[in-house]
Amino acid sequence: MGYTEGEMIATASITEEILDLKRQRGACILAHHYQDAEIQELADSIGDSLELARKAKDFEGDVIAFCGVWFMAETAKVLNPHKTVIVPDHEAGCSLVDSCPTEQVRAFRRRHPDHVIVSYINTSVGVKTESDIICTSRNAVKVVQSIPADQPILFLPDVNLGNYVKKETGRQNMKIWQGACMVHATFPSRRLLKMKSEHPDAMIVAHPECPADVLAHADYIGSTSALIDWTIAHPHNEFIVMTESGVRFSLEKRAPHKKFWFVNNENCNCSECPYMKRNTLEKLRDCLRDLSPKVELSADTIARARLPIERMLAL
């Protein structure tokens, strides 16, 4: 979509304000792959949630402006407890977080103390405090494989990722929480096949949060960053990408000669996460100006949430 001259001037003005505030605050701007391109353009680093939380340690400044969703900013605070972590919009949530309340996980632990709770990083900090080990979409299979075969597991919260992990590991004693990503879970295989018929030479790459019937057609399955890296490195030049369409920015920037196709549902742009798109340049400017909304966690919460993350990193 093009911009009018007035819109271009306004965008340039807001960008200058953001850069000025960033300098004044000694801040770094982190942007998830699913953010709008105009935010990714300003970021010091672009990546997935854990990748960004870890990269924040490399910046000398005291302020982290995390352009993503709230649970990601919580993870950044857990790994960088002495830094100020702010977000453009406090209401930038996640359907996976909403599907998995902390109290329900705590109640499961009371009823099933023998289970190892493996939590996908797409969970609230409260759920992380109740977890034994965290995983990402990149390392979920490895994390589950590290647990003794006779140990019962609760995998949460994404049912599609859980089913993928169960299939890849062959684990039978693994309960799976019934949460889902509102973007990936809505990708229909019939629309994928229709697009494949329109672009028969395209390879299919998919995030493991997609339904099993979509994953069955994929040439490659991997995390957001892994999908980007794989398609960039692969000699093929045309891909159907089954994940949130914000990754188009990194794909086209790093491989402008390649073609990337995204699948939408009928009558909606369902490849876009509405939570991610809540963040705007105006809100980024305001959060740098006001140092708010700010992620504030108790020392106990940070310590308890950090432990299962460190267990994952130790692998």
C-alpha positions in Angstrom: 0.0 0.0 0.0 1.3 3.4 -0.9 1.4 6.5 1.3 0.3 10.0 0.6 2.8 12.9 0.9 1.2 13.9 4.2 1.4 10.4 5.6 5.0 10.1 4.5 5.9 13.3 6.3 4.1 12.2 9.4 5.8 8.9 9.4 9.2 10.5 9.0 8.5 12.9 11.9 7.5 10.0 14.2 10.6 8.1 13.2 12.8 11.0 14.1 11.0 11.4 17.4 11.6 7.7 18.2 15.3 7.8 17.3 15.7 11.0 19.4 14.0 9.4 22.4 16.0 6.2 21.9 19.2 8.2 22.1 18.0 10.1 25.2 17.0 6.9 27.0 20.0 4.9 25.9 17.5 2.4 24.7 17.5 -0.6 22.4 14.6 -1.5 20.2 13.8 -5.2 19.7 11.3 -6.3 17.2 9.7 -9.7 16.6 9.5 -11.0 13.1 5.7 -10.5 13.1 5.8 -6.7 13.6 4.9 -4.3 10.9 7.8 -3.5 8.5 8.0 0.1 9.7 8.8 -1.0 13.2 11.3 -3.7 12.0 13.1 -1.0 10.1 13.9 0.8 13.3 14.9 -2.2 15.4 18.4 -2.8 16.7 17.6 -6.5 16.4 14.9 -8.6 14.8 14.2 -12.2 15.9 11.9 -14.6 17.7 10.9 -14.2 21.4 13.7 -16.0 23.2 16.3 -14.9 20.6 15.5 -11.3 21.3 15.4 -11.7 25.1 18.9 -13.2 25.0 20.2 -10.6 22.6 19.0 -7.8 25.0 21.9 -8.8 27.3 24.4 -7.6 24.6 23.1 -4.0 24.7 24.8 -1.7 27.2 21.7 0.6 27.7 19.3 0.3 30.6 16.0 0.4 28.6 14.6 -2.3 26.3 11.7 -1.4 24.1 10.3 -4.8 23.2 8.0 -4.6 20.1 6.2 -7.9 20.3 3.6 -9.3 22.7 3.5 -9.1 26.4 4.7 -12.6 27.3 7.9 -11.9 25.2 8.6 -8.7 27.2 8.1 -10.7 30.4 10.7 -13.2 29.2 13.1 -10.4 28.4 12.6 -9.0 31.9 13.3 -12.4 33.5 16.6 -12.7 31.6 17.4 -9.0 32.1 16.1 -8.2 35.6 18.1 -5.1 36.1 16.9 -3.4 32.9 13.7 -1.5 32.3 11.6 -3.4 29.8 8.8 -1.4 28.1 6.2 -2.3 25.4 4.3 -0.2 23.0 0.9 -1.7 23.9 0.0 -3.6 27.1 -2.9 -5.2 25.3 -0.7 -6.9 22.8 -1.5 -10.4 24.1 -1.5 -13.9 22.8 -4.2 -16.5 22.3 -1.9 -19.2 23.6 -1.3 -17.3 26.8 -5.1 -16.8 27.1 -5.7 -20.5 26.7 -3.5 -21.5 29.6 -4.2 -19.7 32.9 -1.6 -20.1 35.6 -4.1 -21.4 38.2 -5.2 -24.2 35.9 -1.6 -25.3 35.5 -1.0 -25.0 39.2 -4.1 -27.2 39.8 -2.8 -29.8 37.4 0.5 -30.0 39.2 -1.3 -30.6 42.5 -3.3 -33.4 40.9 -0.4 -34.9 39.0 2.9 -34.3 40.9 4.6 -37.1 38.9 4.3 -35.2 35.6 7.1 -33.1 34.1 5.6 -29.9 32.9 7.1 -28.8 29.6 6.0 -25.3 28.7 6.3 -23.7 25.3 7.8 -20.2 25.7 4.5 -18.8 24.4 3.1 -18.7 28.0 2.7 -16.2 30.7 5.5 -15.7 33.3 3.1 -17.2 35.9 2.9 -20.5 33.9 6.7 -20.4 33.6 7.0 -20.3 37.4 4.9 -23.6 37.5 7.0 -25.3 34.8 9.9 -27.8 35.0 11.4 -26.8 31.7 10.7 -24.4 28.9 11.0 -25.1 25.1 10.8 -23.2 21.9 9.4 -24.3 18.6 13.0 -24.8 17.5 14.0 -27.1 20.3 10.8 -28.7 21.6 11.6 -32.1 20.2 15.1 -32.0 21.8 13.7 -30.9 25.2 11.1 -33.7 25.3 13.8 -36.2 24.2 15.9 -35.2 27.1 13.3 -36.4 29.6 13.4 -40.1 30.7 11.1 -42.2 28.6 9.2 -43.5 31.5 8.5 -40.0 32.9 4.9 -38.7 32.2 4.8 -35.3 30.6 2.3 -32.4 30.3 3.1 -30.4 27.2 1.5 -27.0 27.1 -0.2 -24.9 25.7 -0.1 -25.4 21.9 -2.0 -28.6 20.8 -0.5 -28.5 17.3 3.1 -28.1 18.4 2.4 -30.8 21.1 1.1 -33.2 18.5 4.1 -32.6 16.2 6.5 -33.2 19.1 4.6 -36.4 20.1 4.8 -37.7 16.5 8.5 -36.8 16.2 9.5 -38.3 19.6 7.1 -41.2 19.7 6.2 -40.3 23.3 3.0 -42.0 24.4 2.9 -40.8 28.0 2.5 -37.2 27.1 -0.6 -35.2 27.8 -1.1 -32.2 25.6 -2.9 -28.9 26.6 -5.6 -27.9 24.1 -4.5 -24.3 23.3 -3.8 -23.0 19.8 -2.4 -20.0 18.0 -5.2 -18.0 16.5 -3.1 -17.4 13.4 -1.5 -20.8 12.7 -4.5 -22.9 13.7 -6.7 -21.2 11.2 -4.5 -22.1 8.1 -6.7 -24.6 6.2 -5.0 -27.3 4.1 -7.4 -26.8 1.3 -6.3 -23.2 0.9 -2.7 -24.4 1.0 -3.4 -26.9 -1.8 -5.1 -24.3 -3.8 -2.1 -22.0 -3.6 0.2 -24.9 -4.4 -1.9 -25.5 -7.6 -1.4 -21.8 -8.5 2.3 -22.0 -7.8 3.3 -25.6 -8.5 7.0 -24.9 -8.4 6.9 -23.4 -4.9 8.3 -25.3 -1.9 6.2 -25.3 1.3 7.6 -24.2 4.7 5.5 -24.3 7.8 5.7 -23.4 11.5 4.9 -26.4 13.8 2.0 -24.5 15.3 0.1 -25.3 12.1 -2.4 -28.1 12.0 -1.1 -31.6 11.2 -2.8 -31.7 7.8 -0.9 -28.6 6.8 2.4 -29.9 8.2 1.9 -33.1 6.2 2.5 -31.1 3.0 5.5 -29.1 4.2 9.0 -29.5 2.7 10.4 -28.0 5.8 9.0 -27.5 9.4 10.7 -25.1 11.8 10.5 -22.1 14.1 10.1 -18.6 12.7 13.8 -17.8 12.6 14.6 -21.3 11.3 12.0 -21.0 8.5 13.6 -17.7 7.5 17.1 -19.0 7.6 16.2 -22.2 5.7 14.4 -20.5 2.9 17.2 -17.9 2.5 19.9 -20.6 2.3 18.0 -23.0 0.1 18.8 -22.8 -3.7 15.1 -22.9 -4.6 13.6 -19.5 -5.5 9.8 -19.8 -4.7 8.2 -20.6 -1.4 4.7 -20.9 0.2 5.2 -19.7 3.8 2.8 -21.0 6.4 3.4 -18.6 9.3 2.5 -15.0 10.2 3.1 -12.8 7.2 5.3 -10.3 9.1 8.2 -12.5 8.2 7.9 -11.2 4.6 10.1 -8.2 5.7 13.1 -10.3 6.6 12.6 -12.7 3.7 12.4 -10.0 1.0 15.2 -8.0 2.6 17.6 -10.9 2.7 16.5 -12.5 -0.6 14.9 -9.9 -2.8 15.3 -12.2 -5.9 13.0 -14.9 -4.4 9.2 -15.1 -4.3 7.2 -15.7 -1.2 3.5 -16.6 -1.0 1.3 -16.4 2.1 -2.0 -18.2 2.6 -5.0 -16.3 3.9 -8.5 -17.6 4.8 -11.4 -16.4 2.8 -12.7 -12.9 3.6 -9.9 -12.1 6.1 -6.2 -11.5 6.3 -5.8 -14.4 8.7 -2.1 -14.7 8.2 -1.7 -11.5 10.4 -1.7 -11.6 14.2 -4.0 -8.9 15.4 -2.1 -8.7 18.7 1.2 -8.1 17.0 -0.3 -5.4 14.9 -1.5 -3.5 17.9 2.0 -2.0 18.1 2.5 1.1 16.1 5.1 3.8 15.6 3.0 6.2 17.6 2.8 3.8 20.5 6.5 3.0 20.3 7.3 6.7 20.5 5.0 7.1 23.5 6.4 4.2 25.5 9.9 5.5 25.0 8.8 9.0 26.1 6.8 7.8 29.2 8.7 4.5 30.0 5.3 2.9 30.1 3.8 0.3 29.8 6.5 -1.3 31.9 7.0 -4.9 32.8 7.4 -5.2 36.5 8.0 -8.6 38.2 8.9 -9.6 41.7 12.3 -11.0 42.5 10.7 -14.3 43.4 8.7 -14.5 40.1 11.9 -13.8 38.2 13.9 -16.4 40.0 11.2 -19.1 39.6 10.5 -18.3 35.9 14.3 -18.2 35.2 15.0 -21.7 36.4 13.0 -23.7 33.7 14.5 -21.4 31.1 18.0 -22.1 32.3 17.3 -25.8 32.2 16.4 -25.4 28.6 19.5 -23.4 27.8 21.6 -26.0 29.5 20.6 -28.5 26.9 
